[in-house]
Amino acid sequence: MSPLETNIRNVLSTLAPKLQAFRQPSSRPIILGITGLQGSGKSTWASVVVKLLTTEYNLSAITVSLDDFYKTHDDLIARRKQDPDNKLYRTRGQPGTHDEKLAARFFHDLEAFGGGGEVRIPSFDKSMFNGEGDRATQENWPIIRQKPDVVVFEGWCVGFRPLSTEAVHEKHQSALASKLPINTPAKHKVDHLLDVNECLQRYCEAFMGPKHFDFMIHIDTDDLRNVYKWRLEQEHKLIAAKGTGMSDEQVAAFIDNYMPGYELYLDELRRGFFDERNGNQMRVLLDVERAVKKVEEL
């Protein structure tokens, strides 16, 4: 058994009994969010959690990725052209590059799903258009024919909640004054950060706020500089396996696009995603080698 699977087993030993007690066969599936920093292993966590819930806790489970709700290629290009000066939208990733109506409809259909029918899980093909990606055709979307007990919904900004306009301005000023750990918000205009914040508000209302989740696993670290190291390690492994990938400089630029979100929204997530449901959030703190230093129930 790998150290990672051991860590996930330990977290599930606390969380899975709560999921079992929460299960109500006639209701919608339990929605378990998994959010984590770039390179932290959140996708691996999601797949192992699904495997263990199914094989060891008698809970049918599937995993769904926020990435699969990206807008079509044409719509991503249109978003980029909408404000060419906004560097946060030069690539996909930020709130505002996903189709929140598609996501809301999927989760609504899953909740209303009965026997004898099917629900298709949207899918995004990242290989299309030289890596810019496009939504896969519907006939290639995975099909659900039985309602799962648990839907594991993973994504880099799952669990982020919008800040007030005043708070975004304050964070931006702190970055300009070099008071944040990395200070990437200082590389962007405050109006561009507010654009993302407004999109995040819509996401939370449509499908990604606390009312849409039952439990949350947050994979975190106490030093955001670790994110650069982790993502660089992943890219080096990809290059070793496939012979191609991003340069170290390109990896750093890639992470720079996500870092403002971490610096803006992680503090609130660390204080707790759920306002009144104590114990439904697990914060897993990783060290620089991705070993688990601490697990907190919030």
Buried (B, 14 or more C-beta within 10 A) or exposed (E): EEEBBEBBBEBBEEBBEBBBEBBEEEEBBBBBBBBBBBBBBBBBBBBBBBBBBBEEBEBBBBBBBBBBBBBBBEBBEEBBEEBEEBBBBEBBBBBBBBBBEBBBBBBEBBBEBEEEEEBBBBBBBBEEEEEBBBBBEEEEBEEBEEBBBBBBBBBBBBBBBBBEEEBBBEBBEBBEEEEBBBBBBBBBBBEBBBBBBBBBBBBBBBBBBBEBBBBBBBBBBEEBEBBBBBBBEBBBEEEEEEEEBBEEEEBBEBBBBBBBBBBBBBEBBBEBBBEEBEEBBBBBBBEEEBEBEEBEEB
